[in-house]
Amino acid sequence: MTSESDVYRRLQKHIDNMPVAFPATRSGVELRILRRLFTPEEAEVGLLLSAVPENLDRIHRRAGKAGLAREELERILDRLVEKGAILGGGSGDRKRYSKAQLAVGMYELQVDKLTKEFQQDVAQYFQEGFGEAFHGPRTGQMRTIPVNARFVPERRVGRYDDARQLIEGTAGPIAVMNCVCRQGKDLLDEPCQQTEARRVCMTFKGAARKLIAQGTAQAVSHEEALACAQRAEEDGMVLQPENTQDPSFICFCCGCCCGVLSTAKQLPRPAEYLQSNYCAVVDPELCTECETCHSRCPMDALDSSNGATRVEPHRCIGCGLCVTTCPSEALSLVAKKQRTVPPRDQRALYRKIMRERFGVLRTARMVGNALLGRRV
């Protein structure tokens, strides 16, 4: 193995220790992805980074053996942030840097600078290993919420399950940006079959403020954000916010472009991997067998093979797209027996995913190392 390929393999293993895995594959496509983001020198710098944001002085202490000057290290780190290979922000002494996961992370950071070759590699990686790894933890990075909570016949719908409440309840700012998944499909000459909209990914508060400052996202009012959510319902897009009580983003996804949905659709029981508190049900007395719902479902969860439409619970992800366009109002969303409350914030979410993936003891050691300033 050459020294160059060795540094990329070491970087792959380093990123694989993040909450969402970055597994090795037989084809080595994951190394191609890293080569498109990091030069060999930059990959060595990537190995200095931790999963938690750290200042330049702490990172530079780890670079001592390499003899890398502090100013040069800062230039490389800023270049990697600009390329979307790592996470970073702040200015002056307040700058912080950390390694990034592939998703949600490096891939989404390629928005507006995505290349056809990068998209091809990511699509291959989703099929060969990353898709399975992404859906591996019991707790996912994202959850599915009803496209319109007013179609849920219950008085109590958690704020975290109601897109309108999430948008109306945020103090702002709110920003929308291009969907990297649809950009990738456009590059492959496979345009979205669900919508012509591209600027649909929505972020809130700190994340929105940062993306607006970078010029990646456009600030919108609450009314404009609600209009975006309305169009998502009309176009048949699935709403997937960050899996927290106060999410920093909402993705408006489709089954043809979204890597998360398309890989989940290939699983025999996608409902076990895409978290939702709801499931659709059919009232057979109202159903006219028009099958309008079939074309709206992103998971092929509707079955009419025996002359009566029914919902396959193990495939239904509770998005509500079938409910909102049923002409006879035969479909509705009902709460699952075991309803889940998402983690409070992003930090709690990733700690939960880490515990599920690595176990309590190893996660505790990693948290302890981070508190001591060690690389994790």
Secondary structure, DSSP 8 states (H G I E B T S, - for coil): --HHHHHHHHHHHHHTTSSS-----SS-HHHHHHHHH--HHHHHHHTT--SS-B-HHHHHHHTGGGT--HHHHHHHHHHHHHHTSSEEE--GGG-EEE---IIIIITGGGTTT--HHHHHHHHHHIIIIIHHHHT-SSS-SBB-B-S-GGGS--S---GGG-HHHHHHH--S-EEEEE-HHHHHHHHTT---SS-S--EEEEEEHHHHHHHHHHTSSEEE-HHHHHHHHHHHHHHT-EEEEBSSSS-SEEEEE-TTT-HHHHHHHTSS-GGGTSB-SEEEEE-TTT-----HHHHH-TT--EE-TTSS-EE-TTT-----HHHHT-TT--EEEEE-SS-----SSHHHHHHHHHHHHH-HHHHHHHHHHHHTT---
